[in-house]
Amino acid sequence: MTFENKRAAGIKSSPSMAIAVAAKKLAAEGRDIIDLSLGEPDFEPPAHVADAACKAIRRGRVRYGVPAGMESLRQAIVGKFKTENGLDYAVDEVTVANGAKQILFDVFLATLEPGDEVIIPTPCWVSYGDIVSLNGGEPVYVSCGSDTGFKITAERLEASITPKTRWLMLNSPSNPTGAIYSADEFRELAAVLARYQQVLVISDEIYEHILLKNVPFVSFASACPGLRDRTLIVNGVSKAYAMTGWRVGYAAGPRALIAALNKMQSQSVTSVSTVAQAAALAALTGDQAFVAQAAETFAGRAKIIAERLALIEGIDFTPPDGAFYAFISVARLLGRKTATGQLIADDTAFASHLLQQFGLSSVPGAAFGAPGFIRLSIAASDRELEGACERLAAMVRSLE
Ligand code: PLP
């Protein structure tokens, strides 16, 4: 018996989650596994975050919240956009949801008509396309290779726009490539969008604070104020404050769009957990030293992994500018055979062999719309990263 409708059957569960589950299963069977499949900081949030949550519970702040999020939290988000991005939003131009992921879900649910197109530059985060499809839209993937730094150019954008295009999905710093758009690159895209008034922009800025080199972060809305009334900025506390499990994301955009998102929340989850909102408020308004320290830690790890990967013949790797992933081309190794004669035909076979035989869990590039690559999270200890590079090197050496 099948339970799923066509919409649900047409999408897959998050591939990175599925791989993490497979890696955990092997580890539970006693295998020595280094799991670099999931993208989450491997340390605890600042202590004042947990304290604020405990206080909220003890004070009985555990009733239903309002769909848009606590007023004090929204005020803090307004303050964040002002001080960090130089952006002016009113309190009713921001909203809070269960992670950036739910913001994306709500926005497509609220705005897409069946068949509306969403332009998604690839490599892209695994969930964008399926969230669009689940909400009746058509993901239009635009391949952006290393020739353009894995970024969409004005020409490629213009060539992808049709009368059905509703949204352009941007993500800087990018998961999985770590690419960061400059203000000029954003402005070139905005110049194209100025000619297509029906196209709206989502700028997913969840990795804003994870900067690994001296490449600065710029918010799309700061770079392109002329598109303010067509832009939704998506962000959250998951990556900046190591708060992935707290499930708090937020967005800023035109008042009417934010009201539509709030309506989706009011008829689905009601609100984000009020305890989690108290924790997010503490994160955004407390001491920010944690954020810079975390970025420094990730930058150190990116350096370690870059040094080790440079020693492995047959792979190609450009050190990322931001986020916490190593996106590695294994294209030159495809078509080779394992010691037992098994063909490594594609990146999925590569990642599977790497996990099964060498105990290193990665995500194949196909999951990001970029076959020929694997992604390793660098949100792990130096020892694990060194071990991971040794295992990858051992697998590469073993191929015939
Ligand atoms: N956007 C990107 C690019 C991500 O990589 C992730 C998580 O991996 C998210 C959004 C989801 O973030 P959240 O935990 O706020 O739902």
Residues whose N, C-alpha, C, O or C-beta is under 5 A from the ligand:
A	BS01	PLP	G39 N98 G99 A100 K101 W125 N171 N175 D204 I206 G236 S238 T244 V248 G249
